[in-house]
Amino acid sequence: MTKKIIKALIFLSIVGVSSSALACMNDVKKKQVQQNRQIKKGVKEDRIDAKEFRKLKKKQRKVSLLRKRALSNDGIIDRKEARKIARVQRKQARRIKNFKNTSR
């Protein structure tokens, strides 16, 4: 009886970890897509110039590289890696906002 309970708890913990890791991966990807869309919109509206565009795209590549490295280690993004990526994405969101809102 206790073996069944232990097996069930182990299974549920594994499923819980993997589902939270998948959610984390989706959040990172979703944020990347959103930020890329904002950058393109800023360029289209002439609110972001070519130099700023290059800087923003370089930082976007950095986030993509962080995500790829996190996934290449063990196939999932753990909490520490997710925090690091989220921090870089928040900085990038501020950069995009600043570049779009600076007057020319």
N, CA and C of each residue as an Amber inpcrd file, in Angstrom:
protein
   312
   0.8160000  -1.1920000   0.0000000   0.0000000   0.0000000   0.0000000
   0.8620000   1.2590000   0.0000000   1.8700000   1.2700000   0.8920000
   2.7220000   2.4590000   0.9780000   3.5850000   2.6010000  -0.2760000
   3.9490000   1.4840000  -0.9050000   4.7420000   1.5580000  -2.1390000
   3.9480000   2.2400000  -3.2460000   2.6420000   1.9390000  -3.3150000
   1.8020000   2.5670000  -4.3200000   1.6970000   4.0690000  -4.0850000
   1.5830000   4.4430000  -2.8480000   1.4910000   5.8770000  -2.5080000
   2.7920000   6.5820000  -2.8510000   3.9020000   5.9690000  -2.5230000
   5.2140000   6.5700000  -2.8240000   5.3990000   6.6990000  -4.3390000
   5.0520000   5.6370000  -5.0790000   5.1600000   5.6930000  -6.5380000
   4.2750000   6.8010000  -7.1090000   3.0700000   6.9290000  -6.5710000
   2.1490000   7.9640000  -7.0540000   2.7060000   9.3520000  -6.7670000
   3.2750000   9.5550000  -5.5910000   3.8580000  10.8520000  -5.2400000
   5.0520000  11.1950000  -6.1340000   5.8800000  10.2040000  -6.3950000
   7.0320000  10.4300000  -7.2750000   6.5530000  10.7940000  -8.6760000
   5.5800000  10.0570000  -9.1680000   5.0360000  10.3350000 -10.5030000
   4.4530000  11.7460000 -10.5750000   3.6780000  12.1170000  -9.5670000
   3.0690000  13.4480000  -9.5680000   4.1130000  14.5640000  -9.4750000
   5.1710000  14.3240000  -8.7270000   6.2120000  15.3540000  -8.6310000
   6.9530000  15.5100000  -9.9550000   7.1860000  14.3960000 -10.6370000
   7.8590000  14.4570000 -11.9440000   6.9740000  15.1710000 -12.9590000
   5.7040000  14.8420000 -12.9850000   4.7680000  15.4790000 -13.9060000
   4.6710000  16.9730000 -13.5990000   4.6370000  17.3200000 -12.3310000
   4.5550000  18.7280000 -11.9360000   5.7730000  19.5160000 -12.3710000
   6.9530000  18.9490000 -12.1960000   8.1810000  19.6220000 -12.6060000
   8.2310000  19.7890000 -14.1120000   7.8940000  18.7480000 -14.8380000
   7.9650000  18.8380000 -16.2990000   6.9340000  19.8130000 -16.8500000
   5.7440000  19.8660000 -16.2640000   4.7300000  20.7940000 -16.7610000
   5.1100000  22.2370000 -16.4580000   5.7270000  22.4920000 -15.2970000
   6.1540000  23.8610000 -15.0030000   7.3200000  24.2610000 -15.8990000
   8.1680000  23.3180000 -16.2440000   9.2730000  23.6100000 -17.1600000
   8.7460000  23.9360000 -18.5510000   7.7390000  23.2010000 -18.9970000
   7.1400000  23.4810000 -20.3050000   6.4830000  24.8470000 -20.3240000
   5.8020000  25.1860000 -19.2390000   5.1690000  26.4990000 -19.1540000
   6.2140000  27.5980000 -19.2060000   7.3290000  27.3600000 -18.5480000
   8.4220000  28.3270000 -18.5390000   8.9960000  28.5170000 -19.9430000
   9.1940000  27.4310000 -20.6620000   9.7260000  27.5100000 -22.0240000
   8.7700000  28.2880000 -22.9250000   7.4660000  28.0240000 -22.7590000
   6.4780000  28.7190000 -23.5680000   6.4430000  30.2080000 -23.2480000
   6.5880000  30.5620000 -21.9730000   6.5920000  31.9650000 -21.5820000
   7.7680000  32.6980000 -22.2030000   8.9290000  32.0730000 -22.1880000
  10.1290000  32.6950000 -22.7580000   9.9310000  32.9220000 -24.2520000
   9.4480000  31.9190000 -24.9300000   9.2440000  32.0150000 -26.3730000
   8.1810000  33.0660000 -26.7090000   7.1010000  33.0710000 -25.9420000
   6.0190000  34.0260000 -26.1630000   6.5160000  35.4630000 -25.9870000
   7.3120000  35.6790000 -24.9600000   7.8610000  37.0140000 -24.6990000
   8.7960000  37.4390000 -25.8250000   9.5910000  36.5000000 -26.3370000
  10.4990000  36.7950000 -27.4480000   9.7140000  37.2580000 -28.6800000
   8.6600000  36.5390000 -28.9860000   7.8340000  36.8730000 -30.1470000
   7.2210000  38.2620000 -29.9640000   6.7140000  38.5240000 -28.7740000
   6.1040000  39.8160000 -28.4790000   7.1250000  40.9500000 -28.6220000
   8.3190000  40.7500000 -28.0860000   9.3390000  41.7840000 -28.1690000
   9.7910000  42.0020000 -29.6100000   9.9340000  40.9420000 -30.3800000
  10.2950000  41.0880000 -31.7900000   9.2310000  41.8890000 -32.5400000
   7.9790000  41.6260000 -32.2170000   6.8710000  42.3540000 -32.8430000
   6.9470000  43.8450000 -32.4920000   7.2610000  44.1540000 -31.2240000
   7.3690000  45.5500000 -30.7970000   8.5160000  46.2600000 -31.5110000
   9.6170000  45.5610000 -31.6710000  10.7740000  46.1500000 -32.3540000
  10.4040000  46.4580000 -33.8120000   9.7920000  45.4910000 -34.4820000
   9.4070000  45.6990000 -35.8880000   8.4080000  46.8510000 -36.0180000
   7.4850000  46.9280000 -35.0790000   6.4960000  48.0060000 -35.1050000
   7.1820000  49.3590000 -34.9040000   8.1500000  49.4180000 -33.9960000
   8.8870000  50.6520000 -33.7670000   9.6640000  51.0940000 -34.9870000
  10.2520000  50.1460000 -35.7020000  10.9910000  50.4670000 -36.9250000
  10.0230000  50.9480000 -38.0040000   8.9120000  50.2620000 -38.1330000
   7.9130000  50.6120000 -39.1490000   7.3710000  52.0240000 -38.9160000
   7.2000000  52.3990000 -37.6610000   6.6620000  53.7180000 -37.3180000
   7.7550000  54.7810000 -37.2220000   8.9780000  54.4230000 -37.5740000
  10.1330000  55.3400000 -37.4920000  10.3950000  55.8460000 -36.0790000
  10.1140000  55.0310000 -35.0960000  10.4040000  55.3940000 -33.7120000
  11.7060000  54.7510000 -33.2420000  12.1740000  53.7710000 -33.9980000
  13.4550000  53.1140000 -33.7180000  14.3010000  53.2330000 -34.9790000
  15.5110000  53.8010000 -34.8220000  16.3690000  53.9490000 -36.0020000
  17.2200000  52.6950000 -36.2160000  18.0450000  52.7060000 -37.2470000
  18.8170000  51.5110000 -37.6440000  19.8090000  51.0950000 -36.5530000
  20.4710000  52.0720000 -35.9410000  21.4590000  51.7630000 -34.9010000
  20.7800000  51.1140000 -33.6830000  19.6610000  51.6800000 -33.2740000
  18.9140000  51.1260000 -32.1400000  18.3850000  49.7350000 -32.4920000
  17.9340000  49.5750000 -33.7290000  17.4300000  48.2870000 -34.1840000
  18.5020000  47.2120000 -34.0590000  19.7210000  47.5270000 -34.4970000
  20.8230000  46.5580000 -34.3990000  21.0980000  46.1860000 -32.9480000
  21.0790000  47.1810000 -32.0600000  21.3140000  46.9060000 -30.6380000
  20.2310000  45.9920000 -30.0690000  18.9900000  46.3140000 -30.3870000
  17.8800000  45.5150000 -29.8650000  17.9170000  44.0870000 -30.4000000
  18.2140000  43.9260000 -31.6810000  18.2810000  42.5860000 -32.2610000
  19.4320000  41.7770000 -31.6630000  20.5290000  42.4480000 -31.3600000
  21.6680000  41.7710000 -30.7360000  21.2680000  41.2300000 -29.3670000
  20.5330000  42.0310000 -28.6120000  20.0830000  41.5810000 -27.2890000
  19.0460000  40.4660000 -27.4130000  18.2130000  40.5250000 -28.4500000
  17.2450000  39.4550000 -28.6720000  17.9650000  38.1360000 -28.9540000
  19.0440000  38.2180000 -29.7230000  19.8300000  37.0050000 -30.0020000
  20.4420000  36.4580000 -28.7110000  20.8220000  37.3540000 -27.7950000
  21.3830000  36.9110000 -26.5150000  20.3530000  36.1050000 -25.7310000
  19.1260000  36.5800000 -25.7090000  18.0680000  35.8540000 -24.9960000
  17.8370000  34.4890000 -25.6540000  17.8090000  34.4730000 -26.9820000
  17.6250000  33.2030000 -27.6920000  18.7540000  32.2290000 -27.3790000
  19.9610000  32.7410000 -27.3130000  21.1180000  31.9090000 -26.9980000
  21.0210000  31.3670000 -25.5720000  20.5940000  32.2160000 -24.6180000
  20.4110000  31.7570000 -23.2370000  19.3900000  30.6190000 -23.1820000
  18.2980000  30.7810000 -23.9150000  17.2530000  29.7630000 -23.9400000
  17.7810000  28.4570000 -24.5390000  18.5120000  28.5630000 -25.6380000
  19.0590000  27.3640000 -26.2780000  20.0460000  26.6510000 -25.3700000
  20.8840000  27.4240000 -24.6870000  21.8470000  26.8070000 -23.7570000
  21.1330000  26.1000000 -22.6180000  20.1000000  26.7420000 -22.0800000
  19.3540000  26.1410000 -20.9730000  18.7120000  24.8300000 -21.4130000
  18.1850000  24.8130000 -22.6120000  17.5390000  23.5960000 -23.1140000
  18.5460000  22.5210000 -23.4970000  19.7270000  22.9310000 -23.9390000
  20.7090000  21.9400000 -24.3810000  21.3180000  21.1640000 -23.2160000
  21.3250000  21.7600000 -22.0300000  21.9070000  21.0670000 -20.8730000
  21.1260000  19.8110000 -20.5150000  19.8270000  19.9760000 -20.2560000
  19.0310000  18.8400000 -19.8040000  17.6530000  18.7710000 -20.4590000
  17.4040000  19.6340000 -21.4130000  16.1300000  19.5920000 -22.1120000
  15.0220000  20.3970000 -21.4680000  15.2730000  20.9500000 -20.2820000
  14.2730000  21.7810000 -19.6170000  14.9340000  23.0540000 -19.0980000
  14.1150000  24.0430000 -18.8440000  14.6050000  25.2830000 -18.2490000
  14.2400000  25.2380000 -16.7660000  15.2470000  25.1750000 -15.9120000
  14.9580000  25.1250000 -14.4830000  14.6880000  26.5370000 -13.9470000
  14.3700000  26.6240000 -12.6900000  13.9650000  27.8900000 -12.0750000
  15.0690000  28.9470000 -12.1480000  16.2980000  28.5460000 -11.8910000
  17.4240000  29.4840000 -11.9230000  17.6320000  30.0450000 -13.3330000
  17.5850000  29.1570000 -14.3200000  17.7500000  29.5820000 -15.7050000
  16.5910000  30.4840000 -16.1390000  15.3950000  30.1340000 -15.6970000
  14.2170000  30.9270000 -16.0480000  14.3140000  32.3350000 -15.4730000
  14.8110000  32.4430000 -14.2360000  14.9710000  33.7750000 -13.6240000
  15.9820000  34.6080000 -14.3900000  17.0640000  33.9870000 -14.8020000
  18.0930000  34.7060000 -15.5530000  17.5400000  35.2030000 -16.8890000
  16.8360000  34.3320000 -17.5850000  16.2560000  34.7110000 -18.8680000
  15.2050000  35.8050000 -18.6740000  14.3780000  35.6610000 -17.6420000
  13.3440000  36.6700000 -17.3670000  13.9700000  38.0230000 -17.0670000
  15.0760000  38.0250000 -16.3330000  15.7640000  39.2850000 -16.0150000
  16.2710000  39.9650000 -17.2880000  16.8680000  39.1780000 -18.1760000
  17.3740000  39.7330000 -19.4380000  16.2050000  40.2370000 -20.2920000
  15.1030000  39.5160000 -20.2960000  13.9430000  39.9380000 -21.0740000
  13.3160000  41.2220000 -20.5110000  13.3020000  41.3740000 -19.1800000
  12.7830000  42.6120000 -18.5880000  13.6480000  43.8050000 -18.9710000
  14.9710000  43.6050000 -18.9380000  15.8810000  44.6690000 -19.3710000
  15.6230000  45.0260000 -20.8280000  15.4340000  44.0180000 -21.6490000
  15.1890000  44.2360000 -23.0700000  13.8620000  44.9870000 -23.2680000
  12.8540000  44.6550000 -22.4920000  11.5630000  45.3410000 -22.6030000
  11.7250000  46.8270000 -22.2700000  12.5390000  47.1250000 -21.2570000
  12.8010000  48.5320000 -20.9160000  13.5480000  49.2340000 -22.0430000
  14.5150000  48.5540000 -22.6410000  15.2580000  49.1470000 -23.7630000
  14.3220000  49.4730000 -24.9290000  13.4740000  48.5190000 -25.2620000
  12.5360000  48.7340000 -26.3640000  11.6520000  49.9380000 -26.0690000
  11.1290000  49.9700000 -24.8610000  10.2590000  51.0810000 -24.4660000
  11.0000000  52.4140000 -24.5440000  12.2260000  52.4410000 -24.0440000
  13.0100000  53.6780000 -24.0680000  13.3140000  54.1200000 -25.4900000
  13.7080000  53.1930000 -26.3450000  14.0210000  53.5500000 -27.7250000
  12.7770000  54.0380000 -28.4610000  11.6410000  53.4020000 -28.2010000
  10.4100000  53.8000000 -28.8890000   9.9090000  55.1550000 -28.4080000
  10.1800000  55.4880000 -27.1560000   9.6210000  56.7200000 -26.5920000
  10.5670000  57.9160000 -26.6230000  11.8010000  57.7270000 -27.0260000
  12.6960000  58.8730000 -27.1100000  12.3130000  59.6960000 -28.3210000
  12.2600000  60.9890000 -28.1100000  11.8580000  61.8640000 -29.2310000
  13.0380000  62.0760000 -30.1540000  12.7690000  62.2740000 -31.3900000
  13.8000000  62.4840000 -32.4010000  13.8660000  63.9350000 -32.7730000
